[in-house]
């Protein structure tokens, strides 16, 4: 057990929050927008909790000025938004929808007026339905479709936007959408074709990165935002530490949930040998030039990290999951284990030698407006405080972490879970669209203003014996 020292966040650290287009914008068919696979998927019976959909969501498309004002009130230094591909290109390619592109133009201007730096994610799952009918990500032309779309957005916004993220969580939109079928487009292709979909998305990342570099007006910083798959040791024994490291580098048959199958091609220009052995004949068909396209220099490694798996070492050194009876869990039933962010950032920095940005971190809670008109969410404050203390410890030990984006700025449509979950710093009443800052938003303002120093004030307030568990 290691007691945290005082604030170690660098002076140029970026504090932000994030959201995604389909989850908050609504206006699903406004001003010429085309349908996405989520527009069609949410119309299918029994796919979404209580039949929810994102057709209105938080009505951010019409209320973005109000939302940016709240971001400014919280003190955000940066906001990670995503662009809806079919809002810009209704058919996925070809004719540009000027009104749709102009929305992002206005949003960027509004953010900059509020001294909030926009970080733009180009793909956060809302694939154009018109292109899905042509085979979607399974179509070998899909990487070029994405590159062409990237060019349109970059030419419009890069006179003001300098921070770009190509893809959000390929493990999710590939695995949940194409292998398990529980997310849009809701197909079950089998492992082989799912991995081919994944290969096309990696090519799309590479071509998109090239397009950003080629067409940016201002100098650009480019990264991506995969899921951070974290394992952490349950004891200080070196064997358990090694087992956690092994878990984070492993590729398991019949699963796409891992770090290295996705990141090794982007950074090293090859699939990991362990992955090729695990997947065997299911591995994708690859052309000799593919990895030259995929392996483009990037400026930061984004990491979406929420939870992790506690492990000990088996006799052969493999990681063995160790469940704890009654362990803390979020409303989503995800483990609340702050050490996961420490171990994951350490692993990614050690393996890939790139600056790290935490592009998502947060939790779903039972939040509602109390009789006093406030939204009290002490669990969120405690959760974020603990995770950020562990992130700070990684920084203190030399990990180059450049920024942190809380997920999410406001309650929103949580994909197949509909409106069951509330991840936001801002409470949204979906009937009235009333926004209310939660206690966590006010707490996060103090964290930002003190560049993380408030984490220690909160720690001391909870008792001097509170320690952050990092092995």
N, C-alpha and C positions, 0 to 999 in steps of 0.2 A: 504494500500500500504506500503510495507516494503522495505526500501533501503538495498541493499546487503552490508554486511560487507566484509572485505578482505578475501582472499583465505582461504578456510576451507577444501580443499581436503587433505586427509591424505597422509603422506609421501610415504606409500606403495601402493598408488592408481595405478591401471593399466589402461593405455591409449592404446586403440587399434582400429582396424577396422575389418570388417567382410566381408565375401562373401560365396557363396554356390557353390558346385561342378557343378551342371547342368547349373547354370547361367553364369559360366565363363570358364569352362574347354574346351568345345568343344571336339574334338577327340572322337566322340560319339561311334565309333566302332573300335578304335585303339587298337592294342596290346591285342586283345582277350576280350575287354569289352563286356558285355551283354547289352541288351536293358533295359531301364527303362520305367516306365509308361509315362514319359514325352517324351521319344523318339517316342513312338507310338501315344500319344495324339497330338503332334504337327504335325503329318502327316494327321490328320483329317481336312477336309475343314471347314473353318470359325470358328475354335476354338481359333486361335491366331491372334492377330492384324496383318494385312497385310501378313498373312501366315508365319510369322517369326518362327524360331526354334532355338534350342541351339546346332546344330550339329557342328558349328564352334565357335560361341559366341566370347569370347575374346582370344581364342586359348591359354588359360593359361596352358594347358597340355604341350605345346611346348615352352611357353615363361615364365615359372614360375621363371626362374633365373632373367630375366629382371624385372618381377613384384616384386620380393622380393627386388631387388636393389632399386626400387622406394619406397617400404615400408620403407626401411632403410633411404632413403633420407628424407622422411616425418618424420621419427623419431619414428615410431610405437614401442611400448614396447611389444605388443602382436598382433597376427593375429588370428582371429577366422575363421578357414576353415572347410569345411565339406568333408567327405569321401563319394564317390559314391559307394553305396552298390553293384550294378551290375558291377562296374569296378573291384571290389575285388572278388566277387562271381558271375560270369556271369549268372548262373542259380538261383541265390539267396541263394543257399545252395550247399553243396557238394564241388566239385573241386574248389580250390583256383587258381585265375589267378595271378600268381607270378609277371608278368610284370605290372599289374594294381596296386598291392600292393606296388611294388617297386617305383612307382611314388610318393606315399605319403611318403615313406621312404626318397627319395631324397628331396622332398619338406620340410620335417621336418628338415633335415640336413642343407638345404640352409637357412632356417629361423634361426636356431640356430647359424650358422656362422655369420648371420647379427645381432645377439643379440636380436632377436625377439622371444618371447615365443609363441609356437603354442598352441592354444586352439582348440581341435578337437570335432566337432559335428558329431555324428554318423549317424543321419538321418535328412537330409534337403530335404525331399520330393521325391527323385528319387528312388522309390520302384522298385525292379526288376520286369520286365514284366512277366518273367517266373512264378514268384510266384503269380502275379496278376491273371494269368490264372488258378491258383489253388484256387481262392477265395480272394486273397489279404488279407487285414487286417480283412476281415470278417471271414477268416478261423481261427478256434480256435488254430491252430498250429502256427499262425503268431508270437505270442510273443516269442516262442522258436526259430523260424527262426532268429529273430532279435538278440536274446541272443547269438546264435551260431556265427552269423556274428560279433557281438561285440567282442567275444573271439578272433577271427582271427585278427582283427585290433589291439586290445590291446596287444596281444602277440608280434606283430610286432613293435609297436611304443612306448610302455610304458616304455622302457628303456630310453626314452628322453622326452616323453609327460607326463605331470602330471595333466593337466586340461582337463576335459571331459564334454561334454554335450550330453545327450542321444537323446532327441527329440527336433525339432524346430517347434514351433507353431502348436500344435495339433488342435487348433481351426480352423486353415486354411486348413491343408491338410485333416482333417476329414470333416469339414463343406463344404468348397468350392469344395472338390474333390468327396465327397460321398453323400452330401445332395443337394447342388445346382448344381453340375455337371459341373461347369465352370472351374475347374482345373482338372488335371489328378488325378485319372483315368477316370474322366468324367462321373460318374454314379450318379443316383438319387435313393437312396435306401429307401427313406422315413425316418422319424425321428427314429423309433424304431431300425432299422438295422444300421442306422448311429451311434446311441448311443452305439450299440454293437461293432461297429468298434472302437469307442472311448475307450471303456472298454478294448479292446484287445491292443490298443496302450499304455494304462496305465500299463497293465500287461507287455508289452514289455519294458517300461521304468524301471519297477521294476527288471525284469530279467536281463536287460542290466546293471543296476547299480550293481547287484550281480556279474555279469561277470567281470565288471571292477575291483571291489574289489578283486575278487578271482585270477585274472590273471595279475594284474599290477605288473611290476617289481619295479618301483619307487612308493613311496607313492602317492596316487591319490586324486584329488579334483573333486567331481562329482556334477553336477547340471543339470538343464534342462532349456528350453527357451520358455515358453508359451507367447502368446500375453498378453500384459498388457491392460486390458479393464478399461479405466479411466473415471470417472465422476468428475466434479469439480463444486463447488458452484458459483453462479453468484453474491452473496452478502456475507457480513460478518455475516448475521443472522445465529444463531445456527441451526435453522430449515433447512436452505439451506445446511449447512455443513453436518448435519445428513442425509439429502436426498442424497447427493453425496456419503456418506459412504454406505448408503443402496443400491444405484445403483451399487457400486462396489462389493457388496456381493450377489447381486440378481442373480437368474436363471430364464430366461423367457421361456415360452412354445414356441415350434417350432423354437428355435434358440439355437445354440451351442456357441454363443459369450458371454462368461462370464469368470470370474476368478475362482469361487469357485467350480464349478462342476469338473473342471480339477485338481485344486490344493489341495482341501481338501482330496481326496483319497491318494495323494502322501505324504502329511504332517500328516494328522490326521487318515488315514486308514479308511475312510468312505466317502460316498457321502453326501453332505449337505441335510438336511431335506427339506429345501425349494426347492431344485432341484428335489427331489423325488416327492414332491407334484406337482411341475410344470409339470414334464414329465409324471407322472402317469403311465399308462400301457406301455408307450413307453420306460420306464427305462430299462436298459440292464439286461440280466440274469447274476446273480453273484453267484459264488460258495463261500462257507464259508471261504475258504482259500485264496481267491483272494486278499483281502486287506492286508494280511500278505506279499504277494509278492509285491504288489504295494507300500506299505509303507516302503521304504528303506531309511535309513538315507542319506541325501544329505548335501553337504557342502555350497551350495549357491543357491539362487533362481534367475534364469535368467529372465529378463523382456525385451521383445521387445515392445517398446512404441514409437508411432509416433504422436498420436493425442488423443483427449478426447471429452467428451460431456458436455457442460455447462448445469447445471440444477438448478432449484429452487424447493422448497417443495410444493407439493399439500396440500390440507387441511388435508388429511390423512397421510401426511409425505412422500408419494412416490415421487421419483424424476420425474420432468417434464422437458423435454428438452427445452432449450431456444435458439433458433437460433437468430443470430444477422445479420441484413441486411448488406451486404458488408464486412463480416468478412474475415480476411486473410485466404487464402487457397493455398495449394501447387498445382503443376501441376496435381497431382493425384486427386485433389479435396478433399483432406483431410484437415480438420481444422488445422491451425497453432496456437496452443495454448500451450505455454510452461508450464503453470501451471499444465497441465496434468501429466507431469513427476514427479512433486512434489507430487501431491495427490496420484498417483498410487504407488510410492515407499513408501510413508507413510502408505498406506493401507496394502500393502503386508508385510512390516516389522512388522506392528502392529498385523496382523492376524497370520502370519506364523513364526515369531521370527527367521528368518534366515538372514544372510548377503545377500544383493542384488547386482547383477551385471546387469548393463544395457547392454544387449547382442545385441540390435539393436536400433538405433535412427538415423533419417536422413530425407531427403526429396528429391522429384523429382523436378527438375528445367528445364527450357529451357536453356540448355548449348550448346554452340558451340565455335569453335576456331575463335577468332577475327582476324582482319586484322593485328594486332600486334603480332600474333602467340600465344597469351595467351588465357586462358579461364577464363573470369571474371564472378564469381557467387556470387555477394554480398548478394543475398537473402539467400543462403545456410549459409554463414558466420553469418549473423544476426540471422537466425533460430537456428543454433547450439549454438551460443553465449547465446541466451535467454534461451534455454532449459538447457544448462549446468549451468547457473546461478540459475535456479530453482532447479536443482539437488543439487547444492552446498548448497542451503538453506535447503533442506531436511537433508543433512549431518550435517549442522550446528545445526539442531534441534535434532540430535541424531540418525538419520537413518544410519545404518551400510552399506554404499555403498562401494563396493570394487573395482569396475572397470566400464569402459565405452567403448563400441565398436560402433564406427560410422558405419552406413550402407550407402554406402558400400565403400570398398577400390577403386573400379573402376566401371564405367558404365557397365551394363550387361543386360542379357536377363531377362526381368521382367515378367516371367510366361505368363499368358494369354494376357498381355499387350505388349508382344514382346519387341521390342527395342524403343517403344514410350517414355519411361521414362529413365531419367539419374539421378541416385542416387549417383554417384561416387565422390570421391575426385580426381580421375584421369579420364580424358576424354579419351574415346576409339573411334578412327575412325574405324568402323567395316569393311570398305573397305580395308584399308591399315594396320590395327592393330597398327597404331601409337598411343602411349600413350603421354598424355600431363598433367602435374600437373596443376590442377585448382588453382585459388587464394585461395580457401578454404583449399587446401592441405598445402599451405605455412602458412596460418593462423593457421591450426591445429598443425603444427610443433611448433609454438610459444606457443600454449596452453600446449602441452606436455612438452616442455622444461622448462616452468614456473610452471608446475604442477597446471595449471588452473589460475595462476595469470594473464595471458594475457587476460582473459575474462574481467577483470576489466579495463585493459588498453583500450580495445575496447569499453567498456561501457562509459568510460570517454571521449573517442574521439568522441562519438556520442552525447555527451551533458550531463551535470551534472544533468539534470532533468529526465534522463532516469531511470525509476524504473522498477523492476520486480514485476508484479502483482501476489501476493500470499495472499490469504485471511487468 
